[in-house]
């Protein structure tokens, strides 16, 4: 199996992480995970099954890198202090804009963020309900929601800085 | 360039950008997330990964993967051997100290519950008329297996209690 599909698995990992050494490690992890779950491999779909495991490995790698990059100083302190999720910097930034403004911003978001944000932030669905509606895993939808809030927060802060600059001039 | 369509699936140009390596980090994360659950897009993506689109790793993966699997298997076997060894030492210590006899005697009634009983054939009066009756499959064999198991457990039990008594008297 390794000999037959190593090119495919390595290509998927490399195209997603864009680093040869990391792709090599992820491809190796993919085959080890496949070996552990070989009884769950659907017959005739080995290629898709391995590509999915590889995509999952790459996703976990990219997600941890993105979380590290996007975590701003102070976020960890809030989390350690056991602050409720509605008191985070994103929630504060979103609470600082009016409902109409927030709706406009959410509807201007691109997929895959627009639908989860519309359902959870505007229509009041829980992430579990929104995940069922969007046919996405709940963990994926929650991660997308988390990133969408970061994107919205950055957008709001950028606008405020621009407004402040205009006023001070 | 739009990476996703309105229905949430990857666009053709998004897939092509993934193949060409022109997506940024966030785009690659979004694509990886989507491919990890969407069967349709995974099928479209893997269909594109043929021939010259496939890249080969710098080092052959079969060796390191095989080595890691072997190490994990050996760790598993060694782990079981260690557990079995510890269990054997513990059993020997208990047996030598005479505690095993006491434990077995205390649990004798519950152990006997697991010994299969001999199955008696139904009484002749309860059998259906001969014309409709077909012989049940090999009841004698099952009974003899149960009897043999019962005899084996009984002899093992006798040997264990005898050894425990012997150990008690020598102590």
Interface residues (C-beta under 8 A of the other chain):
Chain A: X2 X3 X6 X7 X8 X9 X10 X11 X12 X14 X15 X16 X17 X18 X20 X23 X24 X27 X28 X31 X32 X35 X47 X48 X51 X52 X55 X56 X58 X59 X62 X63 X65 X66 X110 X111 X112 X115 X134 X136 X137 X140 X143 X144 X147
Chain B: X2 X3 X4 X5 X6 X8 X18 X19 X21 X25 X26 X28 X29 X30 X31 X32 X33 X34 X35 X36 X37 X39 X42 X43 X45 X46 X49 X53 X54 X55 X56 X57 X58 X59 X60 X61 X62 X64 X65 X66 X68 X69
